[in-house]
Structures are given as structure tokens and as C-alpha cells.
């Protein structure tokens, strides 16, 4: 191939790559359901392949795998829902006692600092009523927030509907999709690209195994640590916190909220709150700086510092979408960098 044509193709591919990155950046807010569907499709595709090998039509196999995933999610909701409802009901019943304790412990300290505060039900009700009536534009701001919350709720519902739909069509058409990509690869690069794709598949499989190990270890840690600390519902809280850790911040935030709610309803509130603070503080450090970098990062070949940097960098650029994508994308980039390094070491620029 003439040198000028080769340079032109290089420029075209570089431009296409840059355009793709810009496309991803600007569309990242709406890509979450498609990304989630693609991740679940990658995980569940072996199950569909196995069903297909047993003479089950691929569309039926895809539907069965989607149904199995929805059942698993539903079971998680059935575990979390009654627990949260029970705790909210208990909290409502304990509100007078909590206000009395606040009046006994907190109010004297605030008065010592010059703040005249009363923590009784009537005073709290009057305070809210006064703020509602006297604050200029408060009603309008609250209504605006409700509208924004309504839009957010619509977005959540749309994602809940879109993810299974995207997942089903990806699982049904997975072989066709892979064949289309395979046929689009230039023949002179075909062998090398297939080798890279196999390497990426191996790295992503290791990532999933590592993430599963992190989830299991965190379930054990939170359940055992909260039980040792004397917190009620330690096992369900541990299952929720560790089991949802594959979605960044969701597991930690959900588990911490429920644990704080449980702590407020126990007899020794101060002790329970200290237990929750210590256990979840240590757990977050373990997850962010030890388990994820060393288990997940080690399996995909990333240095622990590179894992932390990837999570922060992708989160800064793409938000939640980026955090979800950080480690799989870093694993893929790592494979590409290995091959670029091999090309560089074999190039005349390095050897001469």
C-alpha cells in the first residue's frame, strides 16, 4: 500500500475514533440502559448458548434468561422492601421518643451556644408551618423540585422498561451481531483483531469473577461485623450492601441508609450509630482501596492505583455511566495498550 494512502487511512481511523469518543461523551446520560443491557447480555449469553445447544429456540432461551434475571431482581426487592417498610413503621412509632431524647440531649447543648430550639412534635410542626408561610418562593421551589423528581421518576421507569427490552434483543441477535462485526473487519487485520477480541473476552471474564469475589467478601464482612456489633437485621443488611456493590455507590448507600434506620430504633442508639459508622467506614475503605484494586485489578492486570484512577477519571467525565464503565473499559484499554507496546518495541523507531 502506498505510504500516502496508509497515512490517509490512519487519519480517517483516528478521526472516527475521536468522533466516537465525542459521541459517547455527549450521549452518556441516555446510554445507561443500553450499557446495562449490553453488560447483562454479555453475562447471560453463555446461558442462552447452552439452552440453544439443548434445542431450545434462541428467542425462547433469551426470554428465559431475561425472566430469570427479573426474578432475581424481584427477590432482592422482596428482601429489601419488607425490611424497609418495617423499619419505617417502627421509626414512625418511635418519633415521639426520638424527639424527647433530642430535647433531653441535643437541645441543652444548642441553647448553650445561643440557639433556642425545642424538639417536641408541636414545635416541629409549627416550625415547618412558619417556614412554609414566611419563606418567599418556597412553595414554588418545592413544586419545581417535585416536577424534577417526577421527571427523574419517569427516567427510572423508562430505564426499567428499556433494560430488559435491550437485553432481550441483544441476547436474541448476539451471534448475528458478532458476525456482523467480524465481517466488517478488514481482512488483513482479521486474525490480529480476533486474537485481541479473545484476549479482551478473557480479561472481562476475569473481571466478572473478581467482582463476584468482592461481592461475596463484602457480604460476609458486613453481615459478620454488624452482627458482632449487636445491630439488628445484620444478615439482610449485609446481603443488600454486598450484593448491590456491583453498581457503584448503590450497595453502600442503600445498606448505610437501612443500617442507620435500624440503629435509630435500637435501645442503645449511640452504641448502634457508632457501630454503623465504624463498620461502614472500614467497609468503604476495604472496598475502594483494597478489595476492588487488589482482587478485580489483579485479575484484569491493572495496578491498584490504576483502578482507583480509572474509577475517579471515568466518573468525572461520564458521571454514573462512567463509573459503571470504568473497570471493563480499562481492561479493554489495557489489552490495546499491550498490543501497542508490542508494535512499538518492534518498530524501527524503537529498534534503530
KOLLUM-747577 format. One record per residue: residue in three letters; x, y, z of N, C-alpha, C in turn. Coordinates in steps of 0.02 Angstrom, whole numbers, plus 50000, padded with zeros to 5 digits. Atoms other than C-alpha are relative to their C-alpha. Layout:
BEGIN
ALAXYZXYZXYZ ...
% end
This chain:
BEGIN
UNK500424994150000500005000050000500445006250000 UNK499614993950001500705017249955499995003450068 UNK499934996849934501325027250105499465005450010 UNK500494994649994500145041850067499314997150016 UNK500655003149987498615030350064499974997350071 UNK499985002749932499155022050226499925005550052 UNK500084994349954499325038950311499295002650000 UNK500694997650006497615044150247499534995550040 UNK500425004749962496825028350319500105000950075 UNK499864998949929497695031650486499635006150025 UNK500354993949981496985049250491499244998850004 UNK500725001550001495235042850446499814996150062 UNK500165004149941495265029550583500075004150065 UNK499924995849941495925042050711499415004850007 UNK500574995549999494535054250663499364996450022 UNK500595003949981493225040650678500014998350075 UNK499945001449929493895035750849499855006050043 UNK500144993849963493855053850909499255001649998 UNK500724998650006492085056050842499594995250044 UNK500345004849958491555040150933500045002150073 UNK499934997849931492255046751098499575006150015 UNK500434994149991491365063451075499264997850003 UNK500685002750001489765053851034499824996950068 UNK500115003149935489935043651194499935005350054 UNK499994994849948490295059251298499335003650002 UNK500614996050001488755069051242499374995850010 UNK500595004349993487565054251243500024995750063 UNK499925004249940488175046751408499385000050045 UNK500585000349955486595052051505499464995149977 UNK500545004550024485475041151393500274993149984 UNK499715006450019486685026751367499974994750055 UNK499995004749944486475018851539499594993749987 UNK500385006250012485045006751492500324995649947 UNK499685004050053485975001451334500644996750026 UNK499395002849970487604999051429499824994350047 UNK500215005249953486714989351567499754993849962 UNK500245005750040485824978651436500574996249968 UNK499435003350031487474975151347500414996050051 UNK499625003649948488344970351511499634993650019 UNK500395005949982486934958551561499984995049942 UNK500015004550058486884951551383500664996149997 UNK499355003450000488744947651392500034994650054 UNK499995004949944488504938951560499534994149986 UNK500515005150008486934929251510500054996249934 UNK499965003350066487414924651331500234992750004 UNK499845007149995488294908351383499414995750020 UNK500605003849982486654902851464499534999049941 UNK500425000750060485694906351304500324995149951 UNK499655004850043487024896951205499904992850023 UNK500105006749973486834882051322499294997649986 UNK500695001950015484944882151303499914998549926 UNK500055001250072485144883351115500304993349981 UNK499705006550014486284868151118499544994250020 UNK500505005049978484844858851203499365000449958 UNK500554999550049483714862751052499465004950021 UNK500484994849982482844877451137500095005849951 UNK499924994350046482484891351009500335005950035 UNK499614994749969483624906151037499555005450031 UNK500454994949973482184918451061499704997850066 UNK500285002749937481424907051194500545000050054 UNK499454999949951483114905051279500155007050025 UNK499894993149979483364923851279499465002350048 UNK500564998149956481644926351356500074996750068 UNK499925003549936482004913251489500555003250042 UNK499464996949963483654921551537499805006950026 UNK500254993549977482834938751546499524999050059 UNK500475001449946481454931351653500374998050064 UNK499615002049941482744923251769500325006050034 UNK499704993949972483624939951791499475004150036 UNK500534996149969481974948751828499774996850065 UNK500195003549938481524935451956500525001250055 UNK499474998749950483224937752042499945007150028 UNK500084993149978482954956652048499385000650044 UNK500624999849961481174954052112500114997150069 UNK499865003049935481804942652250500395004850044 UNK499624995049963483054956052302499535005550027 UNK500474994949979481644968852307499554997450056 UNK500435003049948480564956952410500384999350066 UNK499605000249938482004955452534500065006950030 UNK499894993249976482314974152544499355003450020 UNK500624996349989480514980352534499694999050068 UNK500305001049933479764972152690500445002750056 UNK499554997549948481324976652790499945007550007 UNK500054992849999481224994952740499325002250028 UNK500674998249976479334995552769499934999050075 UNK500035001449928479514987652940500385005350040 UNK499604995049965480884999852990499675006849998 UNK500354993650005479895014952927499415000250048 UNK500565000449954478385009253027500245000750072 UNK499734999549932479445007053184500265007150013 UNK499754993249992480265023953153499435004850015 UNK500584995749989478565032253142499744999450072 UNK500245001149932478055024453307500495002850052 UNK499494997749953479695029953388500145007449995 UNK499854992850009479655048153328499905003950065 UNK500064996249936478945054853494500594998750047 UNK499435001649957480305045653590500645003049976 UNK499394996950027481665051753472500015007550012 UNK500044992949987481045069653489500135001650073 UNK499894999149929481025067853678500744999350018 UNK499285000949987482805061353677500405005849973 UNK499664994250027483345075553564499915006150044 UNK500134994449955482525088053682500424999350064 UNK499625001249938483445079853828500755000849989 UNK499275000350009485175078053750500265005749956 UNK499744995350050485365089553599499825007250016 UNK500254993249989484295104653645500425004050051 UNK499594996049952485305109653803500665002449970 UNK499364997950030486925109953702499895005649950 UNK500144994750048486135120453565499845006550036 UNK500164994049961485435132553696500635003150030 UNK499374997449973487185133953771500375004049948 UNK499684996350055487755140253601499585005949977 UNK500424994350018486345153053594499434998449953 UNK500545002050044485115143053489499424997450042 UNK500595002149962483385141853565499594995249957 UNK500335005250041482685125453498499614995450046 UNK500405004949963481295113853557499854994149953 UNK500115006150040481165095853495499384996350025 UNK500635003649987479345091753527499585000349937 UNK500385000750062478065086753396499655006549981 UNK500374993950015477055102953411500475005449975 UNK499524994950021478605114053396500254998649929 UNK499775001850067479235104553243499475001549949 UNK500544998750046477515105853162499925007549988 UNK500054992750007477435124653197500585002949960 UNK499414997650037479205127253131499914998949925 UNK500095001550071478795118752967499465004649970 UNK500544995750024477175128652951500245007249990 UNK499744993250005478065145252984500465000849940 UNK499534999650055479435141552859499624999849933 UNK500395000650062478145136752727499675006749983 UNK500374993850012477185153052750500455006049991 UNK499594993950000478615165352777500545000149948 UNK499445000050047479935159852654499745001649930 UNK500234997750065479715168952490500194995049946 UNK499865004550056479545157152344500134992850018 UNK499855006949980479735141452448499544995149965 UNK500475004550032478155133652377500184998849928 UNK499825000750071478705137252200500614995549992 UNK499395004250005480415129452232499844992750014 UNK500185006949985479635114052310499634996849941 UNK500365002650057478445112152164500474998549942 UNK499505001350053479915113852044500384993650015 UNK499645006249981480845100452141499574993949988 UNK500455005750012479315089252132499964998449926 UNK500025001250073479245091751944500644996649978 UNK499375003250018481085087551930500024992850025 UNK500035006849974480805072552042499564995649957 UNK500445003750044479375067351930500344998049936 UNK499625001650061480495068451777500514994550014 UNK499515005249982481815058151868499654993250006 UNK500385006249993480475045251911499824997149931 UNK500145002350068479965044551727500624996949969 UNK499375002950026481795041751682500144993250029 UNK499885006549969481935027551807499534994749971 UNK500485004750029480345019351741500204998249929 UNK499785001350068480985021351563500584995149998 UNK499435004649996482615012851611499794992950019 UNK500245006649979481694998751699499684996349942 UNK500315003150058480714995551539500514998649946 UNK499525000550055482164998351419500524994550011 UNK499455004849988483474987351503499804992949981 UNK500195006850021482504970751486499894999549925 UNK500135000150072481994975551308500664999749962 UNK499345000150032483784979551256500344993350011 UNK499685006449984484394963951344499724994349958 UNK500305005350039483154952651255500235000149928 UNK499814999650071483554959051080500754998749991 UNK499295001550005485434958351113500134992650007 UNK499905007249992485324940451176499754996249939 UNK500285003550058484224935251030500465000749939 UNK499624998750061485344943250898500764999950012 UNK499284999849983487044940750984500444996949946 UNK499585002950053487754928550854500005004249936 UNK500024995850060487154939650711500415006450009 UNK499624993949985487904954950795500754998749996 UNK499295001750001489584946350820500234998649929 UNK499825001450070489584940050641500045006449958 UNK499994993750037489184957450575500655003950015 UNK499384996649982490644964850672500604996449970 UNK499455004050028491764950550616500085001249925 UNK499974998950072491314953150433500225007049981 UNK499814993150015491644971850446500745001350010 UNK499284999049987493454969450500500394999049935 UNK499575001050059494714972150358500374993450003 UNK499735006850000495384955250306500734999750021 UNK499285000249982497214959950329500105000850076 UNK499964999449928496844963950512499594994750036 UNK500515004449971495594949950539500294995450054 UNK499715004749952496724937350626500215003550064 UNK499754996349942497514950150741499425002750042 UNK500574997349963495844958150788499644994450037 UNK500335005649966495094941050829500404997950062 UNK499585001749942496574937350943499915005150056 UNK500114994849951496344954051030499314999250032 UNK500675000949974494474950751048499974994150049 UNK499995005749954494814933751128500355002050065 UNK499654997849940496044941951248499555004550042 UNK500474995749964494754955351293499464995950035 UNK500505004349971493454941851322500274996550062 UNK499695003249942494654932851439500085004850058 UNK499914995049947495034948851535499335001950032 UNK500664998349973493184953251553499724994350042 UNK500225005749960492814935651615500345000250069 UNK499654999449936494164938051748499725005650042 UNK500304994349964493394954851792499364997850035 UNK500635002149971491694946851821500124995350059 UNK499845004549944492474933151929500265004050060 UNK499744995949946493414946252029499465004050034 UNK500544996149971491864956952053499554995550042 UNK500415004749961490894941552111500354998550067 UNK499625001349938492284937952238499945005950048 UNK500074994049958492194955952302499315000250033 UNK500685000049973490304954652322499944994950057 UNK500045005249948490464938352421500365002050063 UNK499614998049941491814945152536499675005750038 UNK500334994449966490854961152571499364997850035 UNK500595002849966489264951252610500204997050067 UNK499755003049938490254941252738500225005250050 UNK499744994949954491104956652810499445003850034 UNK500534995849971489554967452833499544995950045 UNK500445004149959488474953152898500334998350067 UNK499655002149938489784947153024500165006050044 UNK499814994249960490384964453079499405003250033 UNK500594997149970488634971253107499704995450054 UNK500245004849950488144955253199500425000450063 UNK499554999349943489674956653312499855006550038 UNK500164993649969489204974953343499325000250034 UNK500655000349967487474969653400499445003549963 UNK500524996650038486474977853261499484994949976 UNK500535004450025484794970153218500024999649924 UNK500055001050072484494963353043500695000249966 UNK499324999750028486374961253014500064996249934 UNK499945004150061486194947452884499655003249940 UNK500314996750058484904956252772500395006349978 UNK499624994050018485914972452780500654998149965 UNK499395002350032487504962952736499874997549929 UNK500185002450067486644954352589499865005749952 UNK500174994350043485984970852523500635004049983 UNK499414995850011487604980552545500504996649954 UNK499515003650041488754967352472499724997949933 UNK500305002550062487534960752342499905005349948 UNK500114994550048487234977852263500645003849984 UNK499384996250008489064983052263500235000249927 UNK499804999850070489214979052077499765006449966 UNK500194993350023488274995552049500325005050047 UNK499624995649956489465008852117499555004550042 UNK500334995849951488815017752274499294997650018 UNK500685002149985487095009252264499994995450061 UNK499985004749944487544994852381500175003550065 UNK499784996549939488455005952505499465004750025 UNK500514995149980487125019552504499374996850027 UNK500615003449977485655007652520500124996750068 UNK499855003449937486474997352657500095004950057 UNK499894995049947487025012752755499345003150022 UNK500644997049983485285020452747499594995350044 UNK500395004949961484445004552811500334998950068 UNK499665001049936485785002052944499895005850048 UNK500134994249957485565019853010499284999950026 UNK500705000449980483685017253014499924994850056 UNK500035005249949483905001053113500335002550065 UNK499654997549941485155009553231499575004850040 UNK500424995249965483925023453272499444996750040 UNK500565003449968482635010553326500234995250055 UNK499755004549948483765000553442500015003550068 UNK500014997249933483825002753630500575004950012 UNK499424995749990485595009653639500185003349933 UNK499934996850065485535021853494500725002249988 UNK499324997550008487255029453524500484994449980 UNK499585005850015488115012453525499874997549929 UNK500175002550067487175006853369500265004549945 UNK499764995350050487615022653273500764999749993 UNK499275000750003489455020853319500194993649962 UNK499875006350035489415002753259499905000949925 UNK500134998950071488635007853093500545004349969 UNK499484995550028489885022153068500664996449992 UNK499365003550003491395011153106499994994549946 UNK500045005650047490814995953006499985002449928 UNK500074997650070490305005652851500605004249979 UNK499394996350017491825017152860500564995349981 UNK499485004950016493015002352865499824996349936 UNK500215003650060491974993352733500135003949936 UNK499884995950060492095007952611500745000349984 UNK499275000050011493985008852636500234993349971 UNK499825006650025494134990052611499804999149927 UNK500245000950068493084990352453500395004349951 UNK499714995350048493855005752371500754999449993 UNK499274999750002495685003952418500344993350009 UNK499675006549991495964985452449499684994649957 UNK500315005650034494684972952383499955001249925 UNK500084998850072494234980952215500675000849964 UNK499364999450035496014986452171500394993449997 UNK499565005949997496864970252227499684993749970 UNK500325006150027495564957152177499795001249928 UNK500224998750068494734964852025500585002549958 UNK499444997350038496254974851971500534994749985 UNK499505005250010497424959951993499774995149946 UNK500265004850049496304948551890500025002849929 UNK499994997250067496224960751745500675003249983 UNK499334997650015498044965751759500115007450012 UNK499934992949985497784983451824500315001050069 UNK499714998249935498844991051963499455003050044 UNK500524997149956497804995852117499915007649990 UNK500074992850011498195014352087499655001449934 UNK500334999150064497635012451907499254998850006 UNK500725001349989495965005251967499675006150032 UNK500274994149966495685019952085499965005949951 UNK499994994550049496195032351948499454999149947 UNK500515001350050495045023951821499305001650026 UNK500654998649971493545024951937499885007550006 UNK500074992849992493865043351976499955003549932 UNK499974996650064494275048251797499364998949959 UNK500615001450038492815039551712499395003050034 UNK500554996949965491635045651848499985007549989 UNK499974992950011492225063551825499765001849930 UNK500164998450069492005062951636499284998149983 UNK500655002550022490425052451617499484999250056 UNK500475000849945489615052751790499894992750018 UNK500165006849980488725037051848500144995049944 UNK499865004250058488835029751673500744998349996 UNK499295001250003490715031851680500264995450054 UNK499795004449945490925023651850499824992849985 UNK500225006750019489915008751787500454997049947 UNK499615002250057491015007851633500754999650015 UNK499294998849989492695011651714500444993849995 UNK499555005849998493444994551752499964995749937 UNK500005003750063492804984951599500365003849944 UNK499674996050052493374999251486500755000250011 UNK499295000049985495055000051575500334993349981 UNK499745006550019495274981351549500104999549924 UNK499955000150073494934983351362500575004449977 UNK499444995550018496124998251351500674996850016 UNK499385003349981497444988051441500234995149947 UNK499845004750054497354974551308500275003749939 UNK499764996050056497514987751173500695002850011 UNK499344997149985499004995851259500554994749998 UNK499505005450005499884979051272500204998849928 UNK499855001150070499754976651085500365006049969 UNK499644994150024500274994651050500725000050024 UNK499315000549974501794991951161500414995149960 UNK499645005050040502254976251064500175002849931 UNK499864996950065502094985850899500555005250006 UNK499494994849990503145000050969500694996950009 UNK499365003149988504524988451030500284996749936 UNK499785003250063504574980150857500095005049944 UNK499974995050053504534996550761500725002549989 UNK499344997250012506065004150677500145006150043 UNK499904994149958505785019950781500334998150067 UNK499705002149937506255009950938500654996149990 UNK499425004550009507504997350869500595003549968 UNK499444996750035508545009650767500195006550034 
% end
